[in-house]
């Protein structure tokens, strides 16, 4: 369960993604408070201070001297994340690093060598905490599908997708054989983070398909098209297959007994629709009349992604205060990105790529 104590966090970085965390602190002041933001320049700091009513600093040392937070979020360009993480760990501060924790395999290995044994680094991988995915994971862990054997995902990219595949399959740090190909085809791309373009002209966009063989009959199928997060012309799909049934998005088919296949659905209790006057909000998700997910931020009216980000922030706060388990350890994020890098390498090489056991798997222990 997510802790309800207020979480105090510092933030290194002030870009688009960093503002997600500040927005959640503004929306839920009883749950989150930013102790300060580190920006590279004084002018950027002034802009952030004016927009978010938060103190800004030029160095992490100044941030920590002002007030010691529960943890510090590192939300900077990929190439900068490892050094920012090292600096905070050297100061003995718990870290919640954005994904991925390092840009490439050499960077992952170096970062793990330097800070892996500290137990101070978590990663803000929120996808398994998104309400729908959390409900699906609960069904899988409850054995509704029997033994999970495969996950097919067409929704998000690379390490996020790998996190979902590994989490739903229950795969740890086993070797994986990755076979990937890329296909370029025309597709209209009318919506992006910048908004609607007003242009419906098809563009040449890349779709990447990959199979990930974890051995023992366990496999993942990855399918992602450029800008699929935003493009309304491409649906999101998730399939989990098990020894006794299958989940397709929100629908489940399984055996009730040896001669009786039955179908059930995950059902969202979403208020504020039609004449419901409770306000726009997700209350819970149920399966066969049993709640399998409850919104830890009922009343906030947040999107699923915001709920998931707020959830990992709250869990990171509880972990940093020794009040809860590690939400997403560095070792897990390193393994996710290891496999996502193998997807990209397989596309470039035109042949399968096999990942092998890395130091974070051999040295991993329960942090703090």
C-alpha positions in Angstrom: 0.0 0.0 0.0 1.2 3.5 -0.8 2.3 5.5 2.2 0.1 8.6 2.9 2.9 10.5 4.6 4.2 13.7 2.9 7.2 12.9 0.6 9.8 15.6 0.4 11.9 15.5 -2.8 14.6 17.5 -4.5 14.8 17.7 -8.3 17.9 17.8 -10.5 16.7 19.1 -13.9 13.9 21.3 -15.1 12.9 20.0 -18.5 9.5 18.7 -19.7 9.7 15.5 -17.7 10.9 17.1 -14.6 7.9 19.4 -14.6 5.7 16.3 -14.2 6.9 15.9 -10.6 6.5 19.6 -9.8 2.9 19.4 -11.2 2.1 16.5 -9.0 3.4 18.3 -5.9 1.2 21.3 -6.8 -1.8 19.0 -7.3 -1.2 17.0 -4.1 0.5 19.3 -1.6 -0.4 17.1 1.3 1.4 14.2 -0.3 4.4 15.8 -2.0 6.7 18.8 -1.5 9.6 19.9 -3.6 12.5 21.1 -1.4 14.2 22.7 -4.5 15.2 22.3 -8.1 18.7 22.3 -9.5 19.0 24.2 -12.8 22.1 24.9 -14.9 21.6 28.7 -15.2 20.3 31.4 -13.0 17.9 32.6 -15.7 16.3 29.1 -16.0 16.2 28.9 -12.2 14.3 32.2 -12.1 11.8 30.9 -14.7 11.2 27.7 -12.7 10.8 29.6 -9.4 8.2 31.9 -11.0 6.3 29.1 -12.6 6.3 26.6 -9.7 6.9 28.7 -6.6 9.9 26.6 -5.6 13.5 27.5 -4.7 16.2 26.8 -7.2 19.9 26.1 -7.0 22.8 25.8 -9.3 24.4 22.8 -7.5 23.2 19.7 -5.7 25.4 20.6 -2.7 23.4 23.9 -2.4 20.1 21.9 -2.8 21.0 19.5 0.0 22.4 22.3 2.3 19.1 24.1 2.1 17.0 21.2 3.2 17.6 17.4 3.2 14.8 15.8 1.2 13.7 12.1 1.5 15.3 11.6 -1.9 16.4 13.5 -5.0 14.9 12.9 -8.5 17.4 13.0 -11.3 15.6 14.1 -14.5 18.2 15.2 -16.9 19.4 14.1 -20.4 20.5 10.5 -20.6 24.1 11.3 -20.9 24.1 13.4 -17.7 22.0 11.0 -15.5 24.9 8.7 -14.4 27.2 11.5 -13.1 24.3 13.2 -11.4 23.4 9.9 -9.7 27.0 9.3 -8.6 27.2 12.7 -7.1 24.1 12.2 -5.0 25.1 8.7 -3.9 28.5 10.1 -2.8 26.6 12.5 -0.6 24.6 9.5 0.9 21.3 10.7 -0.6 18.7 8.3 -1.9 18.1 8.7 -5.6 15.1 8.2 -7.9 16.6 8.4 -11.4 14.6 8.8 -14.6 14.6 6.0 -17.2 17.0 4.8 -18.4 19.7 5.1 -15.7 22.5 5.3 -18.3 22.4 5.7 -22.1 24.3 2.5 -23.2 25.7 -0.8 -22.0 29.1 0.6 -21.0 27.3 3.3 -19.1 25.1 0.8 -17.3 28.1 -1.3 -16.3 30.0 1.7 -15.1 27.1 3.1 -13.1 26.4 -0.2 -11.5 30.1 -0.7 -10.6 30.2 2.7 -8.9 26.8 2.8 -7.1 25.2 -0.6 -7.4 26.3 -1.8 -3.9 25.1 1.4 -2.2 21.5 0.4 -2.3 20.6 4.1 -2.7 19.3 4.1 -6.3 15.8 3.5 -7.5 14.5 4.2 -11.0 11.2 6.0 -11.9 9.8 3.1 -14.0 6.1 3.6 -13.5 4.4 1.4 -16.1 3.7 -1.6 -13.8 2.0 0.9 -11.5 -0.4 2.3 -14.1 -3.9 1.2 -12.9 -4.7 -1.1 -15.8 -1.3 -2.8 -15.8 -1.3 -3.1 -12.0 -4.7 -4.8 -12.2 -3.4 -7.2 -14.9 -0.4 -7.9 -12.9 -2.6 -8.8 -9.9 -4.5 -11.3 -12.0 -1.3 -12.9 -13.3 0.2 -13.2 -9.8 -3.1 -14.6 -8.5 -2.7 -17.5 -11.0 -5.8 -16.6 -13.0 -4.0 -17.6 -16.2 -2.0 -20.4 -14.7 1.7 -20.1 -15.4 2.4 -17.0 -17.6 4.3 -18.0 -20.8 4.2 -15.0 -23.1 3.5 -11.3 -23.2 2.7 -9.3 -26.4 2.8 -5.6 -26.1 2.1 -2.8 -28.6 1.9 0.3 -26.5 5.1 1.9 -25.4 8.8 1.8 -26.3 11.9 -0.1 -25.4 12.7 -0.2 -21.7 9.2 0.6 -20.6 7.8 -2.2 -22.7 10.5 -4.6 -21.5 9.6 -3.7 -17.9 6.0 -4.8 -18.6 7.1 -7.9 -20.3 9.5 -9.0 -17.6 7.1 -8.0 -14.8 4.1 -9.8 -16.2 6.2 -12.9 -17.0 8.0 -12.8 -13.7 11.4 -13.0 -15.5 14.4 -12.0 -13.5 17.9 -11.7 -14.9 18.0 -14.7 -17.2 19.8 -14.6 -20.6 17.5 -13.5 -23.5 17.8 -14.0 -27.2 16.4 -11.0 -29.0 15.5 -11.0 -32.7 14.2 -7.7 -34.1 13.4 -6.1 -37.4 12.3 -2.6 -38.5 9.8 -1.7 -41.2 9.1 1.7 -42.7 5.6 2.5 -43.9 3.4 5.5 -44.5 1.2 6.6 -41.6 -0.5 9.9 -40.7 1.0 11.4 -37.6 -1.3 14.2 -36.6 -0.6 14.5 -32.8 2.6 14.9 -30.8 3.7 16.5 -27.5 3.5 19.8 -29.3 -0.2 19.3 -30.0 -2.3 18.8 -33.2 -0.3 19.5 -36.3 -3.3 20.0 -38.6 -1.5 17.8 -41.2 -2.9 14.5 -42.2 -0.3 13.7 -44.8 1.2 10.2 -44.2 4.8 10.2 -43.1 7.4 7.4 -43.4 7.3 6.0 -39.8 9.2 3.0 -38.5 7.6 0.0 -36.8 10.0 -2.2 -34.8 9.0 -5.8 -34.1 11.0 -8.0 -31.8 10.8 -11.4 -30.1 12.5 -11.9 -26.8 13.2 -15.5 -25.9 13.8 -16.0 -22.2 14.1 -19.8 -22.4 11.8 -22.3 -20.9 9.0 -21.4 -23.3 8.8 -17.9 -22.0 8.8 -15.1 -24.6 7.9 -11.5 -25.2 6.7 -9.9 -28.4 7.5 -6.2 -28.8 5.7 -4.0 -31.4 6.2 -0.3 -31.5 5.6 2.4 -34.1 7.3 5.8 -34.0 5.2 8.2 -31.8 2.8 5.5 -30.9 2.3 7.1 -27.4 0.6 10.0 -29.1 -0.8 8.8 -32.4 -4.5 8.2 -32.1 -4.4 6.0 -35.3 -2.5 3.2 -33.5 -4.3 1.3 -30.7 -2.5 0.0 -27.6 -2.6 -3.7 -27.1 -1.5 -6.1 -24.4 -1.8 -9.8 -24.4 -0.7 -12.1 -21.6 -0.9 -15.9 -22.3 -0.7 -18.5 -19.6 -1.0 -22.3 -19.2 -4.7 -22.0 -18.2 -5.9 -18.9 -20.1 -5.3 -15.6 -21.8 -5.7 -11.9 -21.1 -6.3 -9.5 -24.0 -6.3 -5.9 -22.8 -9.2 -6.1 -20.3 -10.8 -9.4 -21.3 -9.8 -12.7 -19.8 -10.7 -16.3 -20.9 -9.7 -19.2 -18.7 -10.8 -22.6 -17.6 -13.3 -22.8 -14.7 -13.0 -26.6 -14.8 -11.7 -29.1 -17.4 -14.7 -28.6 -19.7 -15.7 -25.0 -19.0 -13.9 -22.1 -20.5 -15.3 -18.8 -19.2 -14.8 -15.1 -20.0 -14.5 -12.2 -17.5 -13.4 -8.6 -17.8 -11.5 -6.0 -15.8 -14.0 -3.3 -15.0 -13.1 0.3 -14.2 -15.1 2.2 -11.6 -14.8 5.6 -13.4 -17.0 8.4 -12.0 -18.0 11.7 -13.5 -19.4 10.1 -16.7 -23.0 10.9 -17.9 -25.1 11.8 -14.8 -22.7 10.5 -12.2 -21.9 13.6 -10.1 -19.1 12.2 -8.0 -16.5 14.0 -10.1 -14.2 12.7 -12.8 -12.1 10.1 -11.0 -10.9 6.5 -11.1 -12.0 4.7 -8.0 -11.0 1.1 -8.5 -10.7 -1.8 -11.1 -12.6 -5.0 -10.4 -12.5 -8.6 -11.7 -15.5 -10.9 -11.2 -16.8 -8.5 -8.6 -13.6 -8.3 -6.6 -11.5 -5.2 -6.5 -8.0 -5.9 -7.9 -6.7 -2.3 -7.9 -7.6 0.7 -5.8 -6.6 4.2 -6.7 -4.2 5.4 -4.0 -5.1 9.0 -4.9 -8.9 8.9 -5.0 -10.3 12.4 -5.5 -7.4 13.7 -7.4 -8.9 13.3 -10.9 -5.5 12.3 -12.3 -4.7 10.5 -15.5 -3.5 6.9 -15.3 0.1 8.0 -16.0 0.0 10.7 -13.3 -1.4 8.2 -10.8 1.5 5.8 -11.6 4.2 8.5 -11.3 2.7 9.8 -8.1 2.6 6.2 -6.8 6.3 5.6 -7.5 7.1 8.9 -5.9 5.2 8.0 -2.8 6.7 4.5 -2.7 10.2 6.0 -3.1 9.5 8.3 -0.2 8.4 5.4 2.0 11.5 3.4 0.9 13.9 6.3 1.7 12.3 6.7 5.1 12.7 2.9 5.8 8.9 2.6 5.8 8.5 0.4 2.7 10.2 -1.8 0.1 12.3 -0.6 -2.8 9.9 0.4 -5.6 12.1 -0.2 -8.6 15.7 -1.0 -7.9 18.5 0.1 -10.2 19.3 -3.6 -11.1 15.8 -4.0 -12.6 16.1 -0.9 -14.7 19.5 -1.9 -15.9 18.1 -5.2 -17.0 15.2 -3.5 -18.8 17.6 -1.3 -20.7 20.0 -4.1 -21.4 17.3 -5.9 -23.3 16.0 -2.7 -25.0 19.6 -2.1 -26.3 19.6 -5.6 -27.6 16.4 -4.8 -29.6 18.1 -1.9 -31.2 21.4 -3.8 -31.9 19.4 -6.7 -33.5 17.8 -4.2 -35.9 21.1 -2.7 -36.8 22.9 -6.1 -37.2 20.1 -7.9 -38.9 20.6 -10.9 -36.7 19.7 -12.2 -33.2 21.5 -10.7 -30.1 21.9 -12.7 -26.9 22.2 -10.9 -23.6 24.2 -12.5 -20.9 24.2 -12.2 -17.1 25.5 -8.9 -15.9 27.0 -7.8 -12.6 23.8 -6.2 -11.4 22.2 -9.7 -11.5 25.1 -11.4 -9.7 25.5 -8.7 -7.1 21.9 -7.6 -6.6 20.7 -7.6 -3.0 17.6 -6.1 -1.5 18.4 -2.4 -1.1 18.4 -0.6 2.2 
